[in-house]
Amino acid sequence: MMKKINETMNHMTVTAYVKGNQMKNKVADILRRKEGEGFVDTALKILISVVVGALLLAGLYTLFKDNILPTLTQRITNLFNYRG
């Protein structure tokens, strides 16, 4: 019984040591890297996307309001007022 407990404790100790060493190496590798994408980069990309999207929607709205809708309304009116 004592031998089984001793083996289990040794196994748990070795497993914890190996996992801790792997975690230490992973953190050290992350800290050693020079490249990467930070929060500021991502926020800037999202902000640029939102601004470009808003400008695109504003341009389409202006195009539809000034050019397409009045012409379309006139064509529909002419279609229903046909006196041929």
Sequence and secondary structure as in RCSB ss.txt:
>XXXX:A:sequence
MMKKINETMNHMTVTAYVKGNQMKNKVADILRRKEGEGFVDTALKILISVVVGALLLAGLYTLFKDNILPTLTQR
ITNLFNYRG
>XXXX:A:secstr
 HHHHHHHHHHHHHHHHHHHHHHHHHHHHHHH      HHHHHHHHHHHHHHHHHHHHHHHHHIIIIIHHHHHHH
HHHHHT   
